[in-house]
Amino acid sequence: MCGRYAATANPDELTLEFEVDDDRTTDPARSVLVNPQSPPAGTPDHNMAPTKQAPVVLTRTPRGADGAAPTRQLRLLTWGLVPSWSKDPKSGVRMINARSESVLEKPAYAKAAARRRCLVPARGWYEWQVSPTATDPKGKPLKQPFFTSRADGTSCAFGGLYEFWRDPAVADNEDPAAWLTTFTIITTEAEPGLDRIHDRQPLVLDSSQWAAWLDPELTGTEEVAELLQPAAPGRFTAYPVSRAVSSNRSNGPQLLDPLPESELRGVVDPMTGEIIGAPE
């Protein structure tokens, strides 16, 4: 967790909801993908996966604007954090998440946690529940995907960190290919109920916390640690969805459709703990 989520809003919607000053999603940006991203980066994606470019909200001072105030920007960043000191960008595939309990101490995340925090907008996220009773044809526990979103219908704002990696093989510092900008999503222990799906969940920040989280001047460990604390439970709703989401080639709004109870096998209801559907 979190390895897949739905980013269904377009830049105009995100600019409004997150009070963005500067939409930079059309700026040239380096990608790590061999093939063109599908759906194209910056368009609604119902199955956002690691290494894709995703919309991220951050606060930075515009380059070349001495004395200018920081602005809230919407940018396309690659999911999978690559620390600035990395020899190559391959580490990003392994660093899609950062645990809230250790993010302030680990060398790969500490500097970013102090000054380069971001918000990752999402409709919600996917997680796979391991069945206690049902097995697949190979005899392994069956995994049922769930979709979790805010019960009030607003966007989730995952707490994230971002980093810049400079490619020494590109001579021109102004060449967009010289820089790879990446992010990771912070996770916490899952709240009661959701822990019946998976033991981790993304850190979801409420709108009252956004300004502080995005403030690059807020660098104190105690202040950041306070923002890393999970909120009271009860903000989310979760339901089973089609296993089609397990393939990163699957996409579209149908991935968010609830799966009929008749198709469930050995699924644990997150709210009640009841097992739904016969094992076979």
Backbone torsions as a table, in degrees:
resi	resn	phi	psi	omega
1	MET	NA	138.4	-7.4
2	CYS	-98.5	124.2	-176.1
3	GLY	-112.2	-9.8	176.1
4	ARG	-150.6	143.4	173.6
5	TYR	-151.4	169.8	179.3
6	ALA	-106.9	121.3	176.9
7	ALA	-114.6	85.0	-166.6
8	THR	-96.9	-6.4	-177.4
9	ALA	-88.1	150.1	174.7
10	ASN	-90.6	167.0	-176.4
11	PRO	-56.4	-36.4	179.6
12	ASP	-63.0	-42.1	179.0
13	GLU	-65.9	-41.6	179.9
14	LEU	-67.5	-38.5	178.5
15	THR	-59.3	-39.5	179.7
16	LEU	-73.0	-50.4	-175.0
17	GLU	-66.6	-37.5	-176.1
18	PHE	-100.0	11.3	175.7
19	GLU	51.6	50.1	-178.7
20	VAL	-77.2	136.2	177.2
21	ASP	-85.1	-32.3	-169.4
22	ASP	-142.4	110.3	177.2
23	ASP	-84.0	110.7	-177.6
24	ARG	-111.3	22.3	-175.7
25	THR	-71.8	-12.3	177.7
26	THR	-95.4	-1.5	177.8
27	ASP	-66.3	144.3	173.8
28	PRO	-60.1	135.6	-178.9
29	ALA	-146.0	138.1	-178.8
30	ARG	-69.9	138.5	176.4
31	SER	-116.1	154.9	176.2
32	VAL	-99.7	-2.2	-177.1
33	LEU	-77.3	142.0	177.4
34	VAL	-77.1	-41.5	179.8
35	ASN	-104.2	158.3	178.4
36	PRO	-56.7	141.6	-179.3
37	GLN	-67.8	140.6	179.3
38	SER	-136.3	123.2	-8.5
39	PRO	-60.0	162.8	-178.6
40	PRO	-57.7	144.9	178.4
41	ALA	-56.2	136.4	179.9
42	GLY	92.5	-2.8	175.1
43	THR	-110.7	160.8	-178.9
44	PRO	-53.3	132.7	-179.1
45	ASP	-133.3	114.7	-177.4
46	HIS	-88.2	2.2	179.5
47	ASN	-146.8	64.9	-179.2
48	MET	-69.7	127.8	-175.6
49	ALA	-125.4	159.0	177.0
50	PRO	-54.8	148.5	-177.3
51	THR	80.5	-11.6	173.7
52	LYS	-76.2	158.1	171.1
53	GLN	-87.3	132.0	-175.7
54	ALA	-131.3	152.8	176.9
55	PRO	-69.9	131.9	-177.6
56	VAL	-136.6	140.2	178.5
57	VAL	-102.1	130.4	178.7
58	LEU	-147.5	167.7	179.2
59	THR	-119.4	123.7	179.2
60	ARG	-146.1	156.9	173.6
61	THR	-81.8	128.4	-179.6
62	PRO	-56.8	139.0	-180.0
63	ARG	-64.4	139.5	177.4
64	GLY	74.4	9.7	-179.1
65	ALA	-112.7	77.3	-178.5
66	ASP	-59.9	130.3	178.3
67	GLY	81.4	-3.2	-179.2
68	ALA	-75.4	150.5	178.4
69	ALA	-77.1	149.0	175.6
70	PRO	-60.1	146.9	178.7
71	THR	-120.5	151.6	176.0
72	ARG	-84.5	118.9	-173.1
73	GLN	-117.1	151.0	172.0
74	LEU	-111.4	119.3	-176.7
75	ARG	-131.3	162.8	173.5
76	LEU	-99.3	116.2	-179.9
77	LEU	-119.9	154.1	-180.0
78	THR	-84.6	131.0	-178.6
79	TRP	-79.6	117.2	-177.9
80	GLY	129.6	97.1	-170.0
81	LEU	-69.5	131.5	175.0
82	VAL	-114.2	109.3	179.1
83	PRO	-59.0	151.8	-177.0
84	SER	-61.0	-26.8	-177.4
85	TRP	-88.8	2.4	-179.3
86	SER	-65.7	145.4	177.5
87	LYS	-73.5	-30.7	178.9
88	ASP	-151.9	169.0	-175.3
89	PRO	-82.5	6.6	-175.0
90	LYS	-65.9	-25.1	-177.7
91	SER	-64.6	-22.6	-176.8
92	GLY	-60.2	-28.6	179.8
93	VAL	-62.9	-29.6	-177.5
94	ARG	-92.4	-11.4	-171.7
95	MET	-116.3	51.7	179.4
96	ILE	-82.0	-21.3	-179.8
97	ASN	-129.5	152.6	174.0
98	ALA	-132.0	128.8	-178.3
99	ARG	-74.7	131.2	-178.0
100	SER	-60.9	-30.5	-176.1
101	GLU	-68.0	-23.1	-175.2
102	SER	-127.8	2.8	-172.2
103	VAL	-65.5	-25.1	-178.7
104	LEU	-82.6	-12.1	-177.9
105	GLU	-110.5	-32.0	-174.9
106	LYS	-67.1	132.7	-177.5
107	PRO	-56.6	-32.5	-177.5
108	ALA	-68.9	-22.1	-173.7
109	TYR	-120.8	-20.9	-167.5
110	ALA	-58.0	-46.5	-178.2
111	LYS	-66.5	-40.3	178.0
112	ALA	-65.8	-38.4	179.1
113	ALA	-63.3	-29.7	-179.2
114	ALA	-78.6	-36.0	-170.9
115	ARG	-134.2	-15.1	-174.4
116	ARG	-125.3	66.8	176.8
117	ARG	-95.6	150.0	-178.8
118	CYS	-143.7	169.9	173.7
119	LEU	-113.3	135.8	178.8
120	VAL	-110.9	102.7	-178.0
121	PRO	-70.1	140.2	-179.9
122	ALA	-154.1	149.3	170.2
123	ARG	-70.2	-36.1	-179.9
124	GLY	170.8	-174.5	-176.6
125	TRP	-132.3	159.5	178.4
126	TYR	-102.8	145.3	171.2
127	GLU	-148.0	150.9	-174.9
128	TRP	-106.4	123.4	178.5
129	GLN	-92.7	130.4	177.6
130	VAL	-85.1	120.8	-177.3
131	SER	-69.1	137.0	175.9
132	PRO	-82.1	-8.2	-174.7
133	THR	-129.2	-32.8	-172.9
134	ALA	-95.9	146.4	178.8
135	THR	-127.1	158.2	177.3
136	ASP	-88.2	178.6	-177.9
137	PRO	-58.4	-21.1	178.9
138	LYS	-90.3	1.9	179.4
139	GLY	85.2	6.9	178.5
140	LYS	-90.1	151.6	179.1
141	PRO	-55.4	134.3	-179.7
142	LEU	-71.0	139.2	179.0
143	LYS	-110.5	124.8	-178.0
144	GLN	-110.0	119.1	177.2
145	PRO	-72.6	141.6	173.7
146	PHE	-120.0	152.5	171.2
147	PHE	-114.8	130.0	-178.8
148	THR	-119.7	133.8	179.5
149	SER	-145.5	172.4	179.0
150	ARG	-71.4	135.7	-178.4
151	ALA	-67.2	-24.5	-179.0
152	ASP	-84.6	0.6	175.7
153	GLY	84.8	-4.7	178.9
154	THR	-81.4	167.9	179.6
155	SER	-69.3	149.7	167.2
156	CYS	-79.6	142.7	173.5
157	ALA	-120.0	94.7	179.6
158	PHE	-70.2	136.8	171.8
159	GLY	-73.8	127.7	-178.5
160	GLY	-136.5	172.9	175.5
161	LEU	-129.1	150.1	178.1
162	TYR	-132.0	158.2	-177.5
163	GLU	-145.1	156.7	174.4
164	PHE	-109.5	131.7	174.2
165	TRP	-119.3	126.9	-178.1
166	ARG	-97.5	124.5	179.5
167	ASP	-83.5	111.8	-178.3
168	PRO	-66.5	-14.9	-179.2
169	ALA	-78.8	-11.8	179.3
170	VAL	-103.5	116.3	-172.2
171	ALA	-72.7	-40.7	-174.0
172	ASP	-79.6	116.1	-179.2
173	ASN	-65.7	-22.6	-178.7
174	GLU	-89.2	-6.5	178.5
175	ASP	-72.0	125.3	178.9
176	PRO	-55.5	-26.8	179.8
177	ALA	-72.3	-13.0	-179.1
178	ALA	-74.0	-19.9	-173.4
179	TRP	-124.5	134.9	172.2
180	LEU	-118.1	121.9	-179.5
181	THR	-108.8	123.6	-171.2
182	THR	-128.7	165.2	178.7
183	PHE	-143.2	161.7	173.4
184	THR	-131.7	154.9	178.9
185	ILE	-104.3	130.7	179.9
186	ILE	-81.7	138.7	178.2
187	THR	-119.7	155.8	177.7
188	THR	-130.1	175.5	171.8
189	GLU	-63.2	141.7	179.8
190	ALA	-69.2	143.6	179.3
191	GLU	-76.1	163.4	179.4
192	PRO	-54.5	135.2	-175.3
193	GLY	99.1	-61.6	177.8
194	LEU	-66.3	-23.5	178.4
195	ASP	-69.6	-9.9	173.1
196	ARG	-80.0	-11.0	175.7
197	ILE	-95.9	-50.6	-179.3
198	HIS	-157.3	156.0	-176.0
199	ASP	-82.9	-5.2	178.2
200	ARG	-126.3	157.3	174.1
201	GLN	-148.9	159.7	177.6
202	PRO	-68.6	151.5	170.0
203	LEU	-72.2	114.7	-179.4
204	VAL	-109.0	117.0	-176.7
205	LEU	-93.7	137.6	175.2
206	ASP	-77.4	158.7	-175.5
207	SER	-58.8	-28.4	178.5
208	SER	-67.7	-15.2	-179.0
209	GLN	-101.5	-9.1	-172.3
210	TRP	-60.7	-46.9	-175.4
211	ALA	-60.5	-44.1	-179.9
212	ALA	-66.3	-43.1	-178.7
213	TRP	-62.4	-36.5	-177.1
214	LEU	-85.8	-8.5	-175.4
215	ASP	-73.4	110.8	-179.6
216	PRO	-68.6	-13.3	178.5
217	GLU	-84.5	-13.3	177.5
218	LEU	-85.2	97.1	-173.5
219	THR	-119.5	-5.6	-178.4
220	GLY	-67.7	136.0	-177.9
221	THR	-59.2	-42.5	-178.0
222	GLU	-65.1	-40.8	-179.2
223	GLU	-65.9	-42.9	178.9
224	VAL	-67.3	-40.8	-180.0
225	ALA	-59.5	-36.2	179.0
226	GLU	-63.7	-38.3	179.1
227	LEU	-71.3	-19.9	179.8
228	LEU	-80.9	-8.5	-178.9
229	GLN	-72.5	132.8	179.4
230	PRO	-65.9	147.6	179.7
231	ALA	-78.6	172.0	177.2
232	ALA	-62.3	145.3	-178.6
233	PRO	-68.0	164.1	174.8
234	GLY	110.2	3.7	-177.4
235	ARG	-85.6	-12.0	-167.5
236	PHE	-121.7	159.2	171.3
237	THR	-126.5	144.2	-176.5
238	ALA	-139.0	143.0	179.1
239	TYR	-152.1	154.8	179.6
240	PRO	-69.7	145.4	176.7
241	VAL	-130.9	174.5	-177.0
242	SER	-62.3	146.2	175.9
243	ARG	-69.5	-4.4	177.6
244	ALA	-59.4	-28.3	-178.9
245	VAL	-65.2	-17.7	-179.4
246	SER	-66.1	-21.4	176.8
247	SER	-94.0	127.1	180.0
248	ASN	-72.1	-3.2	174.4
249	ARG	-87.5	-11.2	177.9
250	SER	-84.4	140.8	178.5
251	ASN	-159.0	168.9	178.9
252	GLY	115.6	159.4	-176.2
253	PRO	-62.1	-20.7	-179.7
254	GLN	-64.6	-19.7	178.7
255	LEU	-65.6	-20.2	-179.2
256	LEU	-91.1	-3.0	-178.7
257	ASP	-69.1	134.5	176.5
258	PRO	-61.6	141.2	178.1
259	LEU	-82.2	131.3	179.5
260	PRO	-58.5	144.9	-179.3
261	GLU	-59.4	-28.1	-179.3
262	SER	-65.5	-18.1	-178.7
263	GLU	-99.0	2.7	-177.8
264	LEU	-87.9	141.3	178.0
265	ARG	-132.6	111.9	176.3
266	GLY	60.1	40.5	-178.6
267	VAL	-97.6	133.9	179.6
268	VAL	-90.2	123.5	176.4
269	ASP	-66.0	122.2	-175.5
270	PRO	-61.7	-29.9	-175.1
271	MET	-86.7	-35.1	-173.4
272	THR	-108.5	-22.9	-174.5
273	GLY	82.2	1.0	179.8
274	GLU	-70.6	140.2	175.9
275	ILE	-88.4	123.9	-175.6
276	ILE	-109.4	130.0	176.1
277	GLY	90.6	134.7	179.6
278	ALA	-66.5	148.2	179.9
279	PRO	-58.0	-36.0	-176.7
280	GLU	-112.1	NA	NA
